[in-house]
Amino acid sequence: MLGGAIARGLAEAGAKVAIVGRHGERGADLVKKIAASGGTAGFFPADATSRESLGKARRAIEKKFGTASVLVNAAGGNDPAVNATPEHPFESIEFGDWQTHFALNVGGGILLPCQEFGPAMCRAGKGSIINIASVTGHIPAPRMVAYSASKAVILNLTKYLAREWAPKGVRVNSITPGWIPSEYNRRLLLAEDGAPGPRAEAIFRHTPMGRFGEPEELVGAAVFLASTQASGFVTGIDIAVDGGFLAQTI
């Protein structure tokens, strides 16, 4: 959802976009939408938690478009099995479930894609990596313990890679979205009829702009970070697109 909005935005800005993911139907539909708007895109099936699968996708992308100059890491999700709740407290979380969650959000969300695509960027002497973080990585959210922890790792690893790869011409930054309803958190935020639930109302009270964000509101930050002309001296930063959520205290 967030990755799709960013892909469309980058395509509108003139980028040739490679969509990488497990869901072929969704990927093909996104490619069609980008093409209908005059953009260029292709879908490349891959499992973000598999280095081998990502490698196959990278080689196919290079054959079609050349070496990637921008990498947006948007894979991730929120698994109810690792949400600490009164009925399922923190101490009852199974370590195997925790590992599986981190394999997706950290392994697929930053580690493996950067390992697979980053070296080619370094050899080319240029590139921009954009990692999708979360406000919960800054301030852990109730009932989202593993998700919050995994997003904190993304923020930290972004800074590490920024230092590591800056001498090689590769910039690494992150975007922190605020609360945006998605397929992963919709049940936590909205009632069955789609109206804001109690959790959403609490979020609105903590968000100075008093509303949810929209996926399309991430596009400006992504285009800025992707552009060498606009952000060529920018690396190791996090841009919060959160309606002021992280600025609010009481």
N, C-alpha and C positions, 0 to 999 in steps of 0.2 A: 504493500500500500504506500508506504513512505518512499521506498525505493522506486516504485513505479512513477510517482509524481516527480521525483528528481530526474529520472530517466527522460521523461517527457520534456522537462524544463531544459535539460542539457541539449536535447535534440533541437528544441526551438532556438537555442543559442548557437546552433551550428555544428554541434558535435555528432560524430558517427557513434551510435550507441550500441554496445553489446550487452544484451540482457542475459544474465547467467542465473539459473535456478533449477529447481526440481520439477516445477509445475509447467509442463509444456503448453497446456491450453492457455494458461494465464500469460505465459511469455509470448505466445503467438498472437494473442489478442492485443497485447501491449505494442508489439511490433506493427500490427495493422493500424493501431491508433496513431502511432508516430508517423508512419508512412502517409496516412490520410491527411496529416497536418503538414506534409511536405518534408518530413525529416527522413533520416536514414538510420535503420536499426536492423539487428539480427538477433535471433534467440539461439543460445548455446546451452544445452542441458548439462547440468552438473550438480553434484551434492557438495555443498560448501564445507561439510565436515570431512571430506575425503580429499587428501592432497592429490592422489592419482586422478580423481575425477576432475578436479580443478585444472590439473596439468593438461588433460585432454582438451578441456574447454579453452585454455590459454592458447594452445597450439592452433586450434581451429580459428580463434579470434585473430591471431597474428597472420594466418593465411588469408583471411578475408579483409581485415582492416589494417594490419601492421601492428607494431608494438603498442600496447595500451599506454596512453599518456595520462589518463585519469582513472583512478580506481575508487569506486564508491562502495564501501562495505556496509550493506544494509540487512544482512541475514540475521535472524534472531527471533525470539518469541518468549512467551511467558507460560511456563508449565504449571498447572494447578497442583501437581504433585510436590512442588517445592515452594508453595505459598504457605507460610506459617499463618495459621488461623486458630481461633479458640478450639475448634473441633480437631484440628490437625497441627498441634504446636511445633515450634522449631525443633525440639528435641526428638520428635518422631519422624523427621525427614530422613529418608533412606539415602545413604551415601551414593548408591548407584544412580538414583534419580538426580542427585546433585551433580554428579559427574556428567550424566547425559545432558543436563541443562547447560552446563559450562561448555561441553563439547560443541553445542550449537552456538551459543551467544558469544563465547570467547574464541573457540576453535574456528567455527565457521564465520563468526562475526568480525574477526580481525586477524587472528594468528595465521591460519592456513592461506587465506587469499593474499596476505602481505608476503608470506614466504614464497608463494608461487608467482605473483605478478611483480613484486618489488625488485628482485634482482635484475629483471629485464629493463626496468625503468632506470636502475642505477647504471647499467651498462650503457644505456642511451644518454645518460647524463641529464635527464629531465623527467619530471612526473609530479603528479599531485594525487595524494591518497586522502580520501575523506571518509572518516569513520563515523557511523551514526551511534551516538551515545544516548543519554537519557537524563532527565532531571533526577531520576531515582539513583543515578550513579553519584550525584552530588549529595543528595539527601535521601537516605533509604526510605522506601514507602512501606507502610504496613501491608501485610499479605502479599508482598512481592520481594521476599528476602533474597532469593537466589538471583532473581532478575536484577535487583538493585546492586548486589555484589558483583555480578558479571559486568554490568555497565560501568562500575567503578574501575574494573580492570581495563576496560577499553580506554577510558580517559587517561589512565596511567601509562598504558602501553603506547598510546598515541604520542605522548611526550618523549618516551624512550626512543621510538623509531624516528621521531623528528630530529633528535640529536644524532642518532646513528647515521641517518641517510642524508642529512643536509649537505655534508661535504661532497656528496655524489650527485647533487642537483635535484634530489627528490624531496618534496615538501609533504609533511604529514600533519593533518589537522583533524578536528572533529566538530560535529554539529550536535548540540544538545536540543532535541525537540522538547517542547512542553507537553502537556497532556493533550493527546490527539486520539480520539476513539479509533480503534482498529479491530481487526478480527481477533486479536489476542487479548485485548483488555475491555472489549465492549460489554461483556457480562459483568465486569467489576464496576463499570461506570454508568451503564444505562439500564433502565427498567425494560421489561419485555416489550412495552409499546414504544420504546425508543426515547422516552423522556429521561432527563437527567435523574439519576438515583441519589441517595444520600451521600455516597462517596463523591459523586460529581459536584454536588452542592458544596461539599467541604473544599474541593479543589478550586471551585469558583471563588470562594471566600479567600483563598490563599493566592489567587492570581489577580494582580491589580487590574488587568484588562477584563476580568470577570467572565471568561468564556473558554471553550476548548479552542485549540488551534486547528488549522486545516493543513493537510499534507502539502498543498501547493505553496504554503507559506515558507517551506524549507528551500524552495528553489533558488531564491535570491542568494542565500548564503552559500549554496552549493555552486552556483555559477561563479560567484566571487572567488571561492577557494579553488575552483578548477582553472580559473584564468591566470596565466602567468603575468599578463599585463596588469591585471587588477590586484593580484596578491603575490607577486613574485618574491617579496621579502617577508612573507608571512608563513611561519611554520611553528608547530608545537602549541597552537592555540585551540581553544574551544569556543565556538559561537553558540550562545544560547538563543533559541527562537522559542520563547516560553511565555510570552505575555507578562513578563515580570515575576514569574513564579519564584525564581531563585533570589530575587531581590526582596521578597516579602519576609517579614519576621512574625510580628503579632498584629 
